[in-house]
């Protein structure tokens, strides 16, 4: 299986999963869940290595950068709303980011994980490229970090809607902050399904969470591991 074929296969699986999700919009049928699971099964059954798959798949990863920049469009559209609620958004994302770092660190210590694995888990709640940089800065393994970032995003995709219903979050600002802070890009994709404003708040929360974690993680790690 060539890299080009892997690329085409990935796109085809996602398109089919998207059509199925539109007909039956259940969270466990989300394309972001179905697509990686199906690809993993195909690679395992066919014996194709990840390196071979990534020859074509990495082109999709490169699209993350222009996709992130595209968030500027809804940000401009809802700028008055963002300006009005800037204080609440910043305070909420900051507290959420600190809690994510500290809770990850305490959980890792409770499980008696070694230092490298512990530092790899800490930035799991922010977007992959920045999480990998943070991981490398504090002594973690960027590859392991990427795995935990994906798992965190998928968990947020499943648990997020349940949390909204359980605690009856109706405010679009609160919903956006929840998804963007806890589940980065994956959560943002779900937030845009709820509404354009919720997705916009989620996207700015995702960026702020990455900045706050990048700034605070090295300090918190050195402080709490003394």
N, C-alpha and C positions, 0 to 999 in steps of 0.2 A: 504494500500500500504506500503510495507516494505522498509527499507532503501536500501536493495540490489536491489529491483525492481526499485527504484528511480534512482540508479546508472546506471543500465542497460538501463533504459529509456532515461536518459540524453545522454549516449554514442550513443544510436541508433538514437536519434533525430539529434545529431551533425553529425553523419556519413551521414544520409540522406540529411541534409542541405548542407553538403560539396559536395555531388554528384550533387545536384541541382545547386550549385554555379559554379561548373566546367562546366556545360552545359550552364548556363546563368549567366556569371560573372558580375552581377549588384551589386552595393554597398549595395542596400537595401535588397539584398538576401544573404548577408554575413552570414555564420554560427554563427558569434559572435553576430549578431542581431536576427536572426531567432530562435536560440536555446533557449535563455532566455525568449523570448516572448512566445514561444510554451509551455515551462515548466510552466511559470506563469499561462497561461490559463488552463493548465491541473490541476494544484494545486487548482486553484479557482473553477473549475467545479467539481472536485472530493472531495473538502473539506479537502484535505490533508494539514496538518500544515507544516510550514517551518522546524520546529525542526525534524519532521519525515523524510522529504525529506533530510535534512542535515545529517542524520545518514549514508546515502550512499554517498551523494554529497560531503561531506567534504574530501573524499578520493581523489577527483579530485583537490581540493584546495591544498592538500599536494603535488601534483605533480608540483606545481608552483616552488618549490625550486630546484629540479633537472632540471627542464626546464630552469630556469634562469642560472644555472651553465653551461648548454649545450651551452649557447651563447659564451662560451670561445673558442669553435671550430672555428667559423667564425672570432672571434677577432684575433686569432692566424694566421689565413689564410691571413687576410688583415692588419696585424700589420704594414708593411711598409707604407701603405696608411694612417693609423691612426696616425702614427708618423709624417708623412709629413704635415697633416692637423690638428695636435693636437691643435695648437693655435686658429684656426678658430672655431673648434668644442667646445673647452672649453669656449671661449668668447661668442659664440652664445647660448650655453646651459645656461650659467650663467645669461646672460641678459634675456633669455626667462623665466627662473625659477623665477627671481626677479619680472618680469612683471606679471607672473601668480599669485604670492603671493599678490602683491600690488593691482592688478586689482580685485582679489577676495575679498580682504579686503574692498576696496573702494565701490564695488558693494554691499556688505553686509551692509555697513554703509548707503548707499543711500536707500536701501530697509528697513532700520530701524530694522534689525534683532537683536535678543538678542545676548549677548556675546557668549553663548555656541554654538548657531547655526553658528554665524559668524566664530568662531574658527574652527568649523567642516568643513567649506567650504574651508578655506584657503589652505590646502594641497591637493586639489582635482586633481592636475595635475601630481601627482607622483604615483608610483605603490602602490597597496593597503596595503601590510604589513607595509611599511615605513610610508605611509600616516596616518595610524591608530595610529602609535606611535607618530608622530608629533602632531596629533590632541589631543591625551591624554596629551602630554607635555605642550601644550599651552592652555589647558582648554576646548577642544572640546569634542564631543561625537564620539568615534571611529566608532560606527555603522552607524551613519549618514554620517560620512566621507566616509565610504566604498560605500555607495549609490551614493554619488556625484562623487567619483572616477570612478565608473562604467558608470555613465551618461556622464562624461567627455570623457572617452575612446570611448564610442559609438558615441558621437558627433564628435570626431576627426576622427573616421572611416568613417563617412558620409561627413563631411566638408573638411577633408584633401585632398582627390582627387580633389574636386572642386577648392580648393585653388591652387593646383598645376597647374591645367589647366588655371585658371583665371590669375595667375601671371607668367605662363609659366616657372615654375621651372623645368629645365632639368638636373641640376647638382645633382648627386647622393648623394653628401655630404649634400647639402642643404635639399634635400628631407628627408634624414635620420634624420637629426637634427630636422626638423619640426615634424615628426611623433613621434620620441622618447621623445622630450621635451614636446609636447602638449598633447599627447595621450598615454603615457607610453606603457604597454604591448600590449594593443589592437592596438595601432598605429604601434607598431613594427611588429605585425603579418601581417598588411597590407603592411608595408614597404618591408617585405621579398617577397611579391607577385610581387613587382616591380623589385627587383633584390637582389641578395645575398649581394652585397656591401651596398645597401641602407638599408637593414635590419640590417646589422652589425653596421652601423653608428647609426641607430635608437636605437639599444640595448645599445650601450655605452652611447648614449645621455640620455636614460632612467635612467641608473645607475647614471650618473653625476647629472641629474636633482634631483634625490632623495637625493643625498648627499648635494647638494647646498641648497635645500629646508629645509632639516633637520638642517643645520647649520644656515640658515638665518631667518627662520620663527619666532622663538621666539624673536629674536632681532627686526625684523620689526613690529611684533605685539605690543611689548612694546613701540616702538618708535612712531608708527602711532596712537595708542590708548590713548596716553597721553592727 
